Amino acid sequence: MEIVKVWSEDGAGKVVEIPADMTARDVCQLLVYKSHCLDDNAWTLVEHHPILGLERCLEDHELVVQVQASMSSDSKFLFRKNYAKYEFFRNPLNFFPEQMVAWCQESDGSIPQSQLLQNFLNSSSCPEIQGYLHVKEPGRRSWKKLYMFLRRSGLYYSTKGTSKEPRHLQLLSDLEDSNIFTIITGRKLHNAPTDYQFCIKPSKVRSDCKELKMLCAEDEQSRTCWMTAFRLLKYGIVLYQSYNVPQQRKTNLSHFTAPVRSVSENSLVAMDFSGRTGRVIDNPVEAQSAALEEGQTWRKRSQRMNVLGSPSPLHPPSLSTVIHRTQMWFHGRIMREEAHKMIIQQGQVDGLFLLRDSQSNPKAFVLTMCHHQKIKHFQILPCEEDGEVFFSLDDGATKFTDLIHLVEFYQLNRGVLPCKLKHPCTAVAL
């Protein structure tokens, strides 16, 4: 048995004793069980190097003790959600821009999109990612823009423009004995040309900056493409098997039985309970009217509650104005920059969200959410009607008695938002 210490976002640490053959997924399952948090298969262990300014999510199948042996004394494991871990299996077209994907054998042929993932998973095929990247010159603060090719055999750059002739290709890094990390320090530290930095670190290197291959992409989509392709080319079918484990585990429980969540955010559907049995509402127009009707019911219910015992101005604020503070998606008085950081860390997938206090209006709140890898903010304003306070993010067109009702509504309905709310951005105390 080995001792491993894992840290949560709030700086608390938990020591766990684990066998040498325990995978990252197993450790996450153990922490979910010990911390009584909801298991939605998004938890992950993060390998965090504060001095180098790097971090990466461990793959579910990696052996934690083995990874720990290759880490320096200042490095640590973090326990965090990452909703984007397998998002490329669900929406591959968002991850691989057509101009960046090609076959090795054909200089100008592109992979049919339907075959894209199969080619990455099939070890006998030769998909290739190509495009410009900025590379930091060793021992200097300057960067060089080069045309790069990522293949199963490694990452290459062309010494002559965009030529992929073998005599013009130089190997920058292999995949087998390296891992790909996000650079978490600001671009100023490395004098980087853009914010979209990442790094290839040889597994044997613990804390030597000279051995790191520092890279910089032009935008978030191309950085995500390079990093996702690196994982797929390195691990192939193993990633797909890990992605499928949660579905298999539903029928065959593992040795850790996590507390069962009451409602999965992925399982929220519009229901009609007017008959003797409930039915799922498939028609989106009917679903919207049902949701609006439900919103009216919430309002009526809260009005009845106020008639029974409405709080006077001398009394403390009503439960509806503070109940949201019990929710895992509410983060209080955090700054806009902190909200951005949390969304980025937990994987920029559509519908990832959190709520926070507004910095500009003490009575208002802000919904911060992700859509198409962009982070957007929506102000939730209080509005008064017949002496009662409601909350709305569409100028009063749809009103809610409290923020929990508002979130539940937008989990079922897109409304004025770019997409439905799907994944709460949450931190856990270990």
Kinemage of the C-alpha trace (Angstrom):
@kinemage 1
@onewidth
@group {chain A} dominant
@subgroup {mainchain}
@vectorlist {calphas} color= white
{ca met a 1} P 0.000 0.000 0.000
{ca glu a 2} L 1.140 3.539 -0.772
{ca ile a 3} L 0.231 6.886 0.771
{ca val a 4} L -1.211 9.505 -1.605
{ca lys a 5} L -2.322 13.000 -0.610
{ca val a 6} L -5.053 14.680 -2.659
{ca trp a 7} L -6.041 18.347 -2.405
{ca ser a 8} L -9.395 19.985 -3.053
{ca glu a 9} L -10.006 23.428 -4.602
{ca asp a 10} L -10.421 25.033 -1.154
{ca gly a 11} L -6.911 24.010 -0.072
{ca ala a 12} L -7.944 21.090 2.140
{ca gly a 13} L -6.034 17.824 1.780
{ca lys a 14} L -6.976 14.204 2.342
{ca val a 15} L -4.509 11.353 2.790
{ca val a 16} L -5.545 8.022 1.280
{ca glu a 17} L -3.784 4.675 1.431
{ca ile a 18} L -4.068 2.868 -1.895
{ca pro a 19} L -2.660 -0.291 -3.518
{ca ala a 20} L -0.090 0.031 -6.325
{ca asp a 21} L -2.567 -1.162 -8.969
{ca met a 22} L -5.227 1.469 -8.231
{ca thr a 23} L -6.235 3.638 -11.188
{ca ala a 24} L -7.100 7.333 -11.190
{ca arg a 25} L -10.776 6.471 -11.692
{ca asp a 26} L -10.721 4.153 -8.658
{ca val a 27} L -9.146 6.873 -6.487
{ca cys a 28} L -11.834 9.332 -7.631
{ca gln a 29} L -14.519 6.776 -6.763
{ca leu a 30} L -12.972 6.352 -3.317
{ca leu a 31} L -12.879 10.137 -2.735
{ca val a 32} L -16.480 10.504 -3.965
{ca tyr a 33} L -17.503 7.830 -1.461
{ca lys a 34} L -15.492 9.287 1.443
{ca ser a 35} L -16.577 12.889 0.760
{ca his a 36} L -20.246 12.027 0.117
{ca cys a 37} L -20.305 14.025 -3.121
{ca leu a 38} L -22.441 13.203 -6.123
{ca asp a 39} L -20.883 10.779 -8.589
{ca asp a 40} L -21.514 11.902 -12.159
{ca asn a 41} L -18.320 10.470 -13.707
{ca ala a 42} L -16.863 13.968 -14.148
{ca trp a 43} L -14.462 13.822 -11.189
{ca thr a 44} L -10.801 13.593 -12.062
{ca leu a 45} L -7.341 13.709 -10.509
{ca val a 46} L -5.182 16.598 -11.688
{ca glu a 47} L -1.369 16.425 -11.701
{ca his a 48} L -0.412 19.945 -10.630
{ca his a 49} L 3.122 21.414 -10.823
{ca pro a 50} L 3.058 24.886 -9.174
{ca ile a 51} L 6.710 25.784 -9.824
{ca leu a 52} L 6.615 24.777 -13.499
{ca gly a 53} L 3.122 26.257 -13.823
{ca leu a 54} L 1.684 23.109 -15.440
{ca glu a 55} L -1.240 20.777 -14.894
{ca arg a 56} L -3.010 17.905 -16.616
{ca cys a 57} L -5.912 15.584 -15.867
{ca leu a 58} L -4.819 12.003 -15.309
{ca glu a 59} L -6.414 9.494 -17.656
{ca asp a 60} L -8.865 7.209 -15.845
{ca his a 61} L -6.732 4.103 -16.478
{ca glu a 62} L -3.406 5.554 -15.232
{ca leu a 63} L -1.904 4.050 -12.082
{ca val a 64} L -1.764 6.800 -9.451
{ca val a 65} L 1.242 5.402 -7.547
{ca gln a 66} L 3.225 5.238 -10.806
{ca val a 67} L 2.382 8.848 -11.671
{ca gln a 68} L 3.276 9.994 -8.142
{ca ala a 69} L 6.714 8.368 -8.471
{ca ser a 70} L 7.482 10.603 -11.470
{ca met a 71} L 6.390 13.834 -9.738
{ca ser a 72} L 8.652 16.334 -7.939
{ca ser a 73} L 8.291 17.092 -4.218
{ca asp a 74} L 6.435 20.375 -4.813
{ca ser a 75} L 3.854 18.757 -7.130
{ca lys a 76} L 0.491 17.509 -5.941
{ca phe a 77} L -2.783 15.854 -6.942
{ca leu a 78} L -5.966 17.944 -7.055
{ca phe a 79} L -9.497 16.505 -6.949
{ca arg a 80} L -11.609 18.411 -9.457
{ca lys a 81} L -14.411 18.040 -11.968
{ca asn a 82} L -13.635 17.912 -15.680
{ca tyr a 83} L -16.780 17.685 -17.781
{ca ala a 84} L -14.775 17.884 -21.030
{ca lys a 85} L -12.736 14.718 -20.392
{ca tyr a 86} L -14.585 12.668 -23.045
{ca glu a 87} L -16.576 15.373 -24.797
{ca phe a 88} L -14.800 14.640 -28.105
{ca phe a 89} L -16.540 11.237 -28.231
{ca arg a 90} L -19.909 13.005 -28.068
{ca asn a 91} L -19.192 15.933 -30.409
{ca pro a 92} L -16.095 15.115 -32.511
{ca leu a 93} L -16.877 17.754 -35.144
{ca asn a 94} L -16.363 20.534 -32.574
{ca phe a 95} L -12.871 19.268 -31.736
{ca phe a 96} L -11.250 18.640 -35.113
{ca pro a 97} L -11.434 21.498 -37.657
{ca glu a 98} L -11.335 19.980 -41.147
{ca gln a 99} L -8.266 21.961 -42.216
{ca met a 100} L -6.217 20.509 -39.319
{ca val a 101} L -6.868 16.802 -40.038
{ca ala a 102} L -5.222 14.770 -42.818
{ca trp a 103} L -3.948 11.301 -43.749
{ca cys a 104} L -0.196 10.669 -43.546
{ca gln a 105} L -0.165 8.732 -46.828
{ca glu a 106} L -1.880 11.442 -48.863
{ca ser a 107} L -0.550 14.948 -48.801
{ca asp a 108} L -3.881 16.555 -49.719
{ca gly a 109} L -6.558 13.981 -48.744
{ca ser a 110} L -8.724 14.634 -45.719
{ca ile a 111} L -10.418 12.133 -43.419
{ca pro a 112} L -14.182 11.751 -43.886
{ca gln a 113} L -15.732 13.225 -40.735
{ca ser a 114} L -17.745 10.057 -40.070
{ca gln a 115} L -14.467 8.095 -39.917
{ca leu a 116} L -12.599 10.610 -37.800
{ca leu a 117} L -12.622 8.941 -34.377
{ca gln a 118} L -12.379 5.401 -35.789
{ca asn a 119} L -9.082 6.396 -37.427
{ca phe a 120} L -7.689 7.712 -34.146
{ca leu a 121} L -8.777 4.566 -32.263
{ca asn a 122} L -7.583 2.116 -34.913
{ca ser a 123} L -3.840 1.720 -34.355
{ca ser a 124} L -3.215 0.635 -37.964
{ca ser a 125} L -4.602 3.868 -39.488
{ca cys a 126} L -2.615 7.095 -39.816
{ca pro a 127} L -4.555 10.248 -38.965
{ca glu a 128} L -2.475 13.389 -38.706
{ca ile a 129} L -3.030 16.816 -37.197
{ca gln a 130} L -1.335 19.683 -39.005
{ca gly a 131} L -1.077 23.438 -38.566
{ca tyr a 132} L 1.049 26.313 -37.319
{ca leu a 133} L 2.230 26.452 -33.700
{ca his a 134} L 4.536 28.841 -31.881
{ca val a 135} L 7.451 26.981 -30.247
{ca lys a 136} L 9.532 28.509 -27.467
{ca glu a 137} L 13.222 28.398 -28.298
{ca pro a 138} L 15.204 26.520 -25.599
{ca gly a 139} L 16.856 28.785 -23.033
{ca arg a 140} L 15.443 31.951 -24.652
{ca arg a 141} L 12.333 34.108 -24.288
{ca ser a 142} L 11.688 34.173 -28.033
{ca trp a 143} L 9.142 32.030 -29.907
{ca lys a 144} L 9.297 30.658 -33.440
{ca lys a 145} L 6.255 29.954 -35.624
{ca leu a 146} L 6.556 26.546 -37.304
{ca tyr a 147} L 4.323 24.232 -39.329
{ca met a 148} L 3.781 21.117 -37.204
{ca phe a 149} L 2.548 17.561 -37.792
{ca leu a 150} L 1.269 15.279 -35.023
{ca arg a 151} L 1.409 11.551 -35.837
{ca arg a 152} L 1.443 8.315 -33.847
{ca ser a 153} L 5.254 8.405 -33.971
{ca gly a 154} L 5.466 11.901 -32.489
{ca leu a 155} L 5.237 15.658 -33.041
{ca tyr a 156} L 7.285 16.949 -35.995
{ca tyr a 157} L 8.012 20.377 -37.428
{ca ser a 158} L 8.890 21.252 -40.997
{ca thr a 159} L 12.242 22.927 -41.681
{ca lys a 160} L 10.886 24.205 -45.001
{ca gly a 161} L 7.536 25.994 -44.831
{ca thr a 162} L 4.643 23.525 -44.911
{ca ser a 163} L 6.605 20.717 -46.613
{ca lys a 164} L 6.007 17.253 -45.163
{ca glu a 165} L 8.734 15.532 -47.142
{ca pro a 166} L 10.681 13.239 -44.764
{ca arg a 167} L 13.949 15.167 -45.343
{ca his a 168} L 12.252 18.382 -44.113
{ca leu a 169} L 10.719 16.901 -40.942
{ca gln a 170} L 12.363 17.125 -37.524
{ca leu a 171} L 11.052 15.252 -34.456
{ca leu a 172} L 10.220 17.649 -31.628
{ca ser a 173} L 8.779 15.105 -29.179
{ca asp a 174} L 7.590 11.527 -28.999
{ca leu a 175} L 4.207 10.562 -27.490
{ca glu a 176} L 5.106 7.339 -25.692
{ca asp a 177} L 7.255 8.765 -22.884
{ca ser a 178} L 5.677 12.211 -22.677
{ca asn a 179} L 2.509 13.846 -21.359
{ca ile a 180} L 0.686 16.939 -22.529
{ca phe a 181} L -0.016 19.723 -20.006
{ca thr a 182} L -1.855 23.031 -19.937
{ca ile a 183} L 0.336 25.976 -18.936
{ca ile a 184} L -1.501 27.742 -16.110
{ca thr a 185} L 0.815 30.718 -15.644
{ca gly a 186} L 0.067 33.908 -17.560
{ca arg a 187} L 1.491 34.492 -21.022
{ca lys a 188} L 3.785 37.245 -19.668
{ca leu a 189} L 5.935 34.770 -17.725
{ca his a 190} L 7.066 33.012 -20.900
{ca asn a 191} L 6.620 36.009 -23.210
{ca ala a 192} L 4.092 33.890 -25.118
{ca pro a 193} L 2.514 35.318 -28.302
{ca thr a 194} L -1.043 34.196 -27.327
{ca asp a 195} L -2.978 32.975 -24.245
{ca tyr a 196} L -3.372 29.423 -25.616
{ca gln a 197} L -0.254 27.789 -24.227
{ca phe a 198} L 0.417 24.096 -23.661
{ca cys a 199} L 3.462 21.967 -23.077
{ca ile a 200} L 4.876 18.501 -23.721
{ca lys a 201} L 6.782 17.169 -20.720
{ca pro a 202} L 8.865 13.972 -20.822
{ca ser a 203} L 7.675 11.586 -18.072
{ca lys a 204} L 11.185 11.183 -16.636
{ca val a 205} L 11.669 14.953 -16.186
{ca arg a 206} L 10.602 16.173 -12.747
{ca ser a 207} L 11.418 19.868 -12.501
{ca asp a 208} L 13.797 20.836 -15.319
{ca cys a 209} L 12.312 23.600 -17.476
{ca lys a 210} L 14.917 23.069 -20.223
{ca glu a 211} L 13.426 19.685 -21.125
{ca leu a 212} L 9.897 21.063 -21.579
{ca lys a 213} L 8.576 21.688 -25.088
{ca met a 214} L 6.570 24.918 -24.731
{ca leu a 215} L 3.949 25.458 -27.437
{ca cys a 216} L 1.362 28.096 -28.218
{ca ala a 217} L -1.706 27.878 -30.473
{ca glu a 218} L -3.573 30.719 -32.203
{ca asp a 219} L -6.926 30.063 -30.496
{ca glu a 220} L -8.723 27.814 -27.994
{ca gln a 221} L -10.172 25.476 -30.641
{ca ser a 222} L -6.796 24.650 -32.207
{ca arg a 223} L -5.142 24.183 -28.780
{ca thr a 224} L -7.955 21.783 -27.812
{ca cys a 225} L -7.516 19.954 -31.139
{ca trp a 226} L -3.757 19.423 -30.638
{ca met a 227} L -4.155 18.312 -27.008
{ca thr a 228} L -7.101 15.964 -27.719
{ca ala a 229} L -5.298 14.400 -30.698
{ca phe a 230} L -2.194 13.848 -28.534
{ca arg a 231} L -4.287 11.874 -26.008
{ca leu a 232} L -6.070 9.875 -28.720
{ca leu a 233} L -2.874 9.001 -30.604
{ca lys a 234} L -1.096 8.025 -27.376
{ca tyr a 235} L -3.837 5.927 -25.765
{ca gly a 236} L -6.221 5.066 -28.612
{ca ile a 237} L -8.906 2.488 -27.810
{ca val a 238} L -8.089 2.607 -24.048
{ca leu a 239} L -9.728 6.056 -23.886
{ca tyr a 240} L -12.873 4.727 -25.544
{ca gln a 241} L -13.009 1.835 -23.067
{ca ser a 242} L -12.680 4.296 -20.140
{ca tyr a 243} L -15.428 6.460 -21.652
{ca asn a 244} L -17.722 3.399 -21.729
{ca val a 245} L -17.030 2.238 -18.147
{ca pro a 246} L -19.805 4.311 -16.453
{ca gln a 247} L -22.455 2.703 -18.667
{ca gln a 248} L -21.139 -0.783 -17.868
{ca arg a 249} L -20.858 0.050 -14.161
{ca lys a 250} L -24.595 0.730 -13.922
{ca thr a 251} L -25.220 -2.996 -14.300
{ca asn a 252} L -22.038 -4.192 -12.597
{ca leu a 253} L -21.242 -2.147 -9.485
{ca ser a 254} L -17.575 -1.638 -8.667
{ca his a 255} L -16.031 -2.186 -5.224
{ca phe a 256} L -16.959 1.410 -4.233
{ca thr a 257} L -20.665 2.142 -4.151
{ca ala a 258} L -21.037 5.905 -4.311
{ca pro a 259} L -24.079 7.663 -2.876
{ca val a 260} L -26.802 7.730 -5.506
{ca arg a 261} L -27.668 11.227 -6.703
{ca ser a 262} L -31.314 12.205 -6.534
{ca val a 263} L -31.535 13.857 -9.949
{ca ser a 264} L -28.885 13.773 -12.659
{ca glu a 265} L -28.639 17.058 -14.541
{ca asn a 266} L -28.525 14.987 -17.744
{ca ser a 267} L -31.839 13.278 -16.984
{ca leu a 268} L -34.045 16.342 -16.605
{ca val a 269} L -36.926 16.123 -19.101
{ca ala a 270} L -40.281 17.878 -19.457
{ca met a 271} L -43.034 15.700 -17.933
{ca asp a 272} L -46.822 15.833 -18.016
{ca phe a 273} L -48.461 14.551 -14.825
{ca ser a 274} L -52.039 15.608 -15.679
{ca gly a 275} L -53.128 12.010 -16.399
{ca arg a 276} L -52.997 8.989 -14.107
{ca thr a 277} L -49.393 8.302 -15.100
{ca gly a 278} L -46.616 10.703 -16.115
{ca arg a 279} L -45.456 10.985 -19.710
{ca val a 280} L -42.375 12.617 -21.286
{ca ile a 281} L -43.254 15.662 -23.400
{ca asp a 282} L -41.400 15.387 -26.725
{ca asn a 283} L -42.976 18.347 -28.545
{ca pro a 284} L -40.713 21.381 -27.761
{ca val a 285} L -43.636 23.866 -28.027
{ca glu a 286} L -45.710 21.824 -25.580
{ca ala a 287} L -42.647 21.439 -23.321
{ca gln a 288} L -42.163 25.210 -23.232
{ca ser a 289} L -45.810 25.915 -22.343
{ca ala a 290} L -45.649 23.190 -19.657
{ca ala a 291} L -42.514 24.799 -18.232
{ca leu a 292} L -44.147 28.256 -18.204
{ca glu a 293} L -47.200 26.762 -16.510
{ca glu a 294} L -44.878 25.179 -13.927
{ca gly a 295} L -43.286 28.607 -13.417
{ca gln a 296} L -46.762 30.069 -12.716
{ca thr a 297} L -47.444 27.249 -10.226
{ca trp a 298} L -44.206 28.065 -8.383
{ca arg a 299} L -45.277 31.711 -8.167
{ca lys a 300} L -48.787 30.834 -6.905
{ca arg a 301} L -47.311 28.436 -4.356
{ca ser a 302} L -44.956 31.095 -3.064
{ca gln a 303} L -47.776 33.674 -2.952
{ca arg a 304} L -49.822 31.267 -0.803
{ca met a 305} L -46.833 30.875 1.505
{ca asn a 306} L -46.556 34.653 1.825
{ca val a 307} L -50.264 34.990 2.707
{ca leu a 308} L -49.795 32.383 5.439
{ca gly a 309} L -46.859 34.157 6.961
{ca ser a 310} L -45.390 37.040 5.046
{ca pro a 311} L -42.231 38.468 6.616
{ca ser a 312} L -42.388 42.104 7.622
{ca pro a 313} L -39.524 44.500 6.775
{ca leu a 314} L -38.401 44.199 10.395
{ca his a 315} L -37.842 40.438 10.038
{ca pro a 316} L -34.798 38.793 8.450
{ca pro a 317} L -34.935 38.120 4.661
{ca ser a 318} L -37.255 35.299 3.563
{ca leu a 319} L -35.934 31.828 2.761
{ca ser a 320} L -36.420 32.406 -0.983
{ca thr a 321} L -33.744 35.133 -0.969
{ca val a 322} L -31.064 32.957 0.665
{ca ile a 323} L -31.978 29.320 -0.162
{ca his a 324} L -29.609 29.297 -3.189
{ca arg a 325} L -26.636 29.499 -0.817
{ca thr a 326} L -27.149 25.775 -0.108
{ca gln a 327} L -26.589 24.841 -3.764
{ca met a 328} L -23.329 23.491 -5.174
{ca trp a 329} L -23.581 25.802 -8.229
{ca phe a 330} L -23.658 28.979 -6.095
{ca his a 331} L -20.255 30.508 -5.316
{ca gly a 332} L -21.089 33.724 -3.488
{ca arg a 333} L -18.919 36.817 -3.873
{ca ile a 334} L -16.313 35.491 -6.285
{ca met a 335} L -14.827 37.829 -8.882
{ca arg a 336} L -15.542 37.529 -12.607
{ca glu a 337} L -11.938 36.340 -13.201
{ca glu a 338} L -12.337 33.554 -10.602
{ca ala a 339} L -15.581 32.426 -12.291
{ca his a 340} L -13.739 32.302 -15.643
{ca lys a 341} L -10.941 30.249 -14.126
{ca met a 342} L -13.348 27.710 -12.588
{ca ile a 343} L -15.237 27.215 -15.871
{ca ile a 344} L -11.981 26.748 -17.809
{ca gln a 345} L -10.604 24.283 -15.229
{ca gln a 346} L -13.744 22.135 -15.252
{ca gly a 347} L -13.803 21.788 -19.054
{ca gln a 348} L -15.384 24.283 -21.425
{ca val a 349} L -18.422 22.200 -22.415
{ca asp a 350} L -21.788 23.614 -23.447
{ca gly a 351} L -24.051 24.269 -20.463
{ca leu a 352} L -21.361 24.315 -17.741
{ca phe a 353} L -22.530 27.025 -15.317
{ca leu a 354} L -22.315 28.702 -11.931
{ca leu a 355} L -24.138 31.528 -10.156
{ca arg a 356} L -22.462 34.257 -8.126
{ca asp a 357} L -23.194 37.579 -6.458
{ca ser a 358} L -23.044 40.567 -8.808
{ca gln a 359} L -20.058 42.854 -8.209
{ca ser a 360} L -21.804 45.921 -9.656
{ca asn a 361} L -25.262 45.496 -8.079
{ca pro a 362} L -25.460 44.218 -4.472
{ca lys a 363} L -29.061 42.991 -4.951
{ca ala a 364} L -28.397 41.166 -8.235
{ca phe a 365} L -26.721 37.905 -9.245
{ca val a 366} L -24.780 36.724 -12.286
{ca leu a 367} L -25.137 33.472 -14.232
{ca thr a 368} L -21.758 32.539 -15.746
{ca met a 369} L -21.957 29.796 -18.367
{ca cys a 370} L -20.061 28.239 -21.250
{ca his a 371} L -21.250 27.849 -24.842
{ca his a 372} L -19.114 26.960 -27.869
{ca gln a 373} L -15.965 27.306 -25.706
{ca lys a 374} L -16.856 30.919 -24.895
{ca ile a 375} L -17.716 32.110 -21.382
{ca lys a 376} L -20.803 34.326 -21.115
{ca his a 377} L -22.356 36.275 -18.245
{ca phe a 378} L -26.060 37.007 -17.693
{ca gln a 379} L -27.277 39.350 -14.978
{ca ile a 380} L -30.160 38.099 -12.801
{ca leu a 381} L -32.119 41.068 -11.484
{ca pro a 382} L -34.657 41.198 -8.652
{ca cys a 383} L -38.049 42.663 -9.583
{ca glu a 384} L -40.955 43.457 -7.286
{ca glu a 385} L -44.587 42.609 -8.005
{ca asp a 386} L -47.447 43.067 -5.504
{ca gly a 387} L -44.905 43.559 -2.748
{ca glu a 388} L -43.098 40.301 -3.514
{ca val a 389} L -39.561 39.907 -4.917
{ca phe a 390} L -38.940 37.750 -8.001
{ca phe a 391} L -35.762 37.000 -9.951
{ca ser a 392} L -35.425 37.245 -13.727
{ca leu a 393} L -32.658 37.197 -16.339
{ca asp a 394} L -34.885 38.282 -19.259
{ca asp a 395} L -36.104 41.693 -17.966
{ca gly a 396} L -39.101 40.249 -16.155
{ca ala a 397} L -40.545 38.158 -19.001
{ca thr a 398} L -39.963 34.986 -16.924
{ca lys a 399} L -39.948 35.446 -13.141
{ca phe a 400} L -38.958 33.056 -10.354
{ca thr a 401} L -39.486 33.156 -6.617
{ca asp a 402} L -35.915 31.991 -5.945
{ca leu a 403} L -32.703 31.117 -7.792
{ca ile a 404} L -33.212 27.344 -7.395
{ca his a 405} L -36.443 27.588 -9.407
{ca leu a 406} L -34.654 29.748 -11.977
{ca val a 407} L -31.846 27.189 -12.438
{ca glu a 408} L -34.286 24.267 -12.621
{ca phe a 409} L -36.305 26.099 -15.295
{ca tyr a 410} L -33.230 26.772 -17.471
{ca gln a 411} L -32.071 23.169 -17.052
{ca leu a 412} L -35.300 22.222 -18.847
{ca asn a 413} L -35.647 25.225 -21.175
{ca arg a 414} L -33.131 27.244 -23.128
{ca gly a 415} L -35.208 30.419 -22.988
{ca val a 416} L -33.020 33.451 -23.717
{ca leu a 417} L -29.804 31.492 -23.034
{ca pro a 418} L -27.594 30.083 -25.837
{ca cys a 419} L -28.201 26.543 -24.490
{ca lys a 420} L -29.760 24.766 -21.484
{ca leu a 421} L -27.897 24.649 -18.175
{ca lys a 422} L -26.384 21.161 -17.931
{ca his a 423} L -23.360 20.880 -15.634
{ca pro a 424} L -23.006 22.732 -12.326
{ca cys a 425} L -19.509 24.087 -11.774
{ca thr a 426} L -18.799 22.918 -8.249
{ca ala a 427} L -15.977 22.613 -5.719
{ca val a 428} L -15.911 19.891 -3.076
{ca ala a 429} L -14.469 20.025 0.436
{ca leu a 430} L -12.503 16.850 1.095
